[in-house]
Amino acid sequence: MAFHRFEDLESHHLNPHLSTAEGPVIEGRYLYFRLVHKRAGTGSELHYHPNELMAFPLRGSINCMVGRDRRIVPPGTFVHIPPFARHGFKATEAEDLHYLYIKDRTWTLIGAAADEGLPDEALSAVEVRREFEAGRYPGREKAPEQSKAILDGLGNCYYPMLDGLDAPASSGHTEHWVEGTYLGFGFVESVPGHASGEPKAAHELFVYLIAGLLDTEVGGESRQARPGDVVQVPKGEAYRFSVPAAAGNVRYAAVRSLASLEAYVDEHGAADNWRG
């Protein structure tokens, strides 16, 4: 299925031992694409995981820690969390937090506390829930010396894409991309009449429309995307995006798999036990 809306999908609370985050999951071949909600003043404990994480706030600000670098991150700023980087996201006290959350599928959606060793295989959401509801901490025995969490040498992980999601429109088509280990994140603003696409998508691609209208065609299926729509393009599929000539500017967030991720998953398979 090429087109989704998050409100039509089941919401999951996958890491109750670590985080208040809730939200649906769209599972691609190479990556997970989510919209996560955290209530004001709540969030996640410091933790880590082997897969790369990318986050882009849409409403509310993130009280964010990556490695040792803590910042308040508003909508319009992208956060990159490299594999194994220690991190924690909390909603500020001012309001609830909604953000795009993207992970590669070299590991599941279940993390480990920063002061724990990493299990040989990720726990499933079913295992975590069962242990949590029984009152037993589902993580491994506390062993900070066995933790693989990275605190230093991560570089600057914060990337302002624009001043805010209500900032004035650009005069032309613009794209800002950040490529990590396995994933690429892009913030795109496009003007009326602009078109793009590929006869065979070089990578798996997800697009979340933030503002405006976008005429989309994926594998022969067409739809005019509106704010809140998700467009999923499998690797190798034909797609075309165009901004209606009579419409205003379009803004969307995009994420794509990189060749490194595709090679890993094609050889080893994608992590798939998060449901249990």
C-alpha positions in Angstrom: 0.0 0.0 0.0 1.5 3.3 -1.1 -0.6 5.8 1.0 -1.2 6.0 4.7 -2.5 8.2 7.5 -1.2 7.6 11.0 -4.6 8.2 12.6 -6.0 5.2 10.7 -3.4 2.9 12.2 -3.1 1.1 15.5 -1.0 2.9 18.1 1.6 1.0 20.1 3.4 1.7 23.4 6.4 -0.5 22.8 8.9 0.4 25.5 6.9 1.0 28.7 10.1 0.3 30.8 12.0 3.1 29.1 9.5 5.6 27.5 6.0 7.1 27.4 6.1 7.2 23.6 3.1 6.0 21.8 2.3 5.8 18.1 1.6 3.7 15.0 4.3 1.9 13.0 4.6 1.8 9.2 7.0 -1.0 8.4 9.0 -0.8 5.2 11.4 -3.4 3.8 14.3 -1.4 5.2 13.0 1.0 7.9 10.3 1.8 10.4 8.4 5.1 10.0 6.4 6.4 12.9 4.6 9.4 14.4 5.3 9.4 18.1 3.3 11.2 20.8 4.5 12.0 24.3 2.4 13.9 26.9 3.8 17.2 28.3 6.5 16.6 30.8 7.0 12.9 30.0 9.4 11.1 27.8 12.2 8.5 27.7 15.0 7.5 30.0 18.5 7.6 28.7 18.9 4.5 26.5 20.5 3.2 23.3 20.1 0.7 20.5 22.3 -0.6 17.6 20.1 0.9 14.9 20.1 4.5 13.7 17.3 6.9 14.8 16.1 10.1 13.2 13.6 12.5 14.7 11.8 15.6 13.5 9.4 17.4 15.8 6.1 18.6 14.3 4.4 20.0 17.4 5.9 20.8 20.8 9.6 20.9 21.6 12.0 18.1 22.6 14.0 18.3 25.7 16.7 16.3 24.0 20.0 14.6 25.0 22.3 13.0 22.5 25.5 11.7 23.9 26.3 14.5 26.4 24.7 17.3 24.4 21.4 18.5 25.7 19.2 21.0 23.8 15.6 22.2 23.5 14.6 21.2 19.9 11.7 23.1 18.3 9.7 22.1 15.2 11.8 22.6 12.1 15.0 21.1 13.6 16.1 17.6 12.7 17.9 15.3 15.2 20.2 12.5 14.2 21.0 9.7 16.6 23.8 7.5 15.3 23.8 3.7 16.1 24.6 3.0 19.8 24.4 6.8 20.8 23.1 7.4 24.3 20.0 9.6 24.0 16.7 10.6 25.7 13.7 12.6 24.4 11.2 14.3 26.8 8.4 16.6 26.0 8.7 20.0 27.6 6.3 21.0 30.4 4.6 23.5 28.1 2.8 21.1 25.7 2.5 17.6 24.3 5.1 16.5 21.8 4.5 14.9 18.3 7.5 14.0 16.2 8.4 11.8 13.2 10.5 8.8 14.4 12.5 6.8 11.9 14.6 3.7 12.6 16.5 1.3 10.3 15.6 -2.4 10.5 19.0 -3.8 11.5 17.5 -4.0 15.0 13.9 -3.8 16.3 12.0 -0.9 18.0 13.1 -2.1 21.5 16.0 -0.3 23.2 18.2 -0.9 26.2 18.7 1.4 29.2 22.0 3.3 29.1 23.3 1.4 32.2 22.6 -2.0 30.8 24.4 -4.4 28.5 22.7 -5.1 25.2 21.0 -8.5 24.8 22.1 -10.8 22.0 18.7 -10.4 20.5 16.2 -7.6 21.0 13.2 -8.3 23.3 9.9 -8.3 21.5 7.1 -5.9 22.5 5.1 -8.8 23.9 8.0 -9.9 26.1 8.5 -6.3 27.4 4.8 -5.8 28.1 4.5 -9.2 29.9 7.5 -8.5 32.2 6.4 -4.9 32.8 2.9 -5.8 33.8 4.2 -8.5 36.1 6.2 -5.8 37.9 9.6 -7.2 36.8 12.0 -4.8 35.1 12.3 -6.2 31.6 15.8 -5.0 30.9 19.0 -6.8 31.6 20.7 -6.8 35.0 22.2 -3.4 35.7 25.8 -3.5 34.4 27.1 -0.1 33.4 30.5 -1.6 32.5 28.8 -3.8 29.9 26.9 -0.9 28.3 27.7 -0.2 24.6 26.2 3.2 24.8 28.3 5.9 23.1 28.5 9.3 24.9 31.5 11.0 23.2 32.7 11.7 19.7 29.3 11.9 18.1 29.7 15.3 16.6 26.8 17.8 16.2 23.6 15.8 15.9 21.2 18.8 15.6 20.3 20.3 12.2 18.0 23.3 11.9 16.1 23.0 8.6 14.1 26.2 9.0 13.1 28.6 11.7 9.7 26.9 12.2 7.1 25.1 10.3 5.2 28.4 9.9 8.3 30.2 8.5 7.8 32.1 5.2 7.8 30.1 2.0 11.0 29.7 0.0 11.2 31.4 -3.4 12.3 28.2 -5.2 12.5 24.5 -4.8 14.9 23.6 -1.9 16.0 20.3 -0.4 18.1 19.8 2.7 19.4 16.3 3.2 21.4 14.6 6.0 22.8 11.1 5.5 23.8 9.0 8.4 25.1 5.4 8.6 22.0 3.7 7.2 19.4 6.4 6.6 19.0 9.8 4.8 16.6 12.5 6.0 15.4 15.3 3.9 13.3 18.5 4.4 11.8 19.6 1.1 10.0 22.7 0.1 8.7 22.8 -3.5 7.0 25.5 -5.6 3.9 25.3 -7.9 4.7 23.4 -11.1 7.7 21.6 -9.8 7.9 17.8 -10.5 10.3 15.0 -9.5 10.4 11.3 -9.6 12.2 8.1 -10.8 11.2 5.3 -13.2 12.7 3.0 -10.6 13.3 4.3 -7.1 16.9 3.9 -6.2 16.0 3.6 -2.5 13.0 3.0 -0.3 11.4 6.3 0.3 8.8 7.7 2.8 7.3 11.2 2.6 5.2 12.9 5.2 3.3 16.0 3.9 3.5 18.9 6.3 1.8 21.7 4.3 0.3 22.2 0.9 -1.0 19.8 -1.8 1.2 17.3 -3.7 0.0 15.2 -6.7 1.6 11.8 -6.3 1.8 8.6 -8.3 3.4 5.4 -7.0 3.4 2.2 -9.0 0.5 3.4 -11.1 -1.6 4.4 -8.0 -2.4 8.1 -7.9 -3.5 10.4 -5.1 -3.4 14.1 -4.2 -1.6 14.1 -0.9 -2.7 16.5 1.8 -1.1 17.5 5.2 -0.7 14.4 7.4 -0.6 11.9 4.5 2.3 9.5 4.2 3.5 8.3 0.8 5.5 5.1 0.8 7.7 4.3 -2.3 9.3 0.8 -2.3 12.8 0.5 -3.8 12.6 -0.2 -7.5 9.0 1.3 -7.9 8.2 4.1 -10.3 7.0 7.3 -8.7 6.3 10.9 -9.6 5.6 13.9 -7.4 4.3 17.2 -8.7 3.0 20.4 -7.1 -0.3 21.7 -8.7 0.3 24.9 -10.6 -2.6 26.6 -8.9 -1.5 25.5 -5.4 0.9 27.2 -3.0 4.2 25.9 -1.8 4.5 22.4 -0.5 6.6 21.3 2.6 7.4 17.7 3.4 9.8 15.5 5.3 11.3 12.6 3.5 13.5 9.6 4.6 15.2 7.1 2.4 17.3 3.9 2.9 20.9 4.1 2.0 22.9 1.5 0.0 24.6 0.4 3.3 21.3 -0.5 4.9 19.9 -2.2 1.8 23.1 -4.4 1.6 22.8 -5.4 5.3 19.1 -6.2 5.2 19.4 -8.0 1.8 22.2 -10.2 3.3 21.0 -10.7 6.9 17.3 -10.0 6.8 15.3 -7.3 8.5 14.7 -7.4 12.3 11.0 -8.4 12.6 10.4 -9.6 16.2 9.2 -6.3 17.7 5.6 -7.5 17.7 6.5 -10.7 19.4 
